[in-house]
Amino acid sequence: MTLSSSQTRYLRSLAHDLSPVVLLGNKGATEAVVKELNQALDIHELVKVKLSGGDKDERQVQIDTLTGGTQSEKIHQIGHVVVLFRRNADEPKIALPR
C-alpha cells in the first residue's frame, strides 16, 4: 500500500505523541524483534521504534530489516526513532484521509 503525501502527514501528526513501543538492543533487528513488531503493528497499526546505536548506515539496515520483515512502511525518522505503519486489513483502527 502506497500512501499519499497527505496521508503520510496525517500519520506523522498522529505519531507525534506516541512513545516508542519497540526498543532495539545491542543485537539490533533480530527475528524476535521483527515478530514482536508484527504483533505491535497488528494491534496499533502505527508504531514508534527506537533503534540501537550506530551510524546512519547501520540504522538504515535496521529499518530495512524491520520494514521488510513486517511489510510495513516507514512514515518518518528522526535520529534513532522511526515511525512505521501497516494497515490492519481485518480491523482498521486509523481512518486515513483520501
ABEGO torsion letter per residue (X at the ends): XBBBAAAAAAAAAAAAABBBABBBBAAEBBAAAAAAAAAAAAAAGBBBBBBBBEBAAAAAAAAAAAAAAAGBBBABBBEABBBBBBBBAABBABBBBX
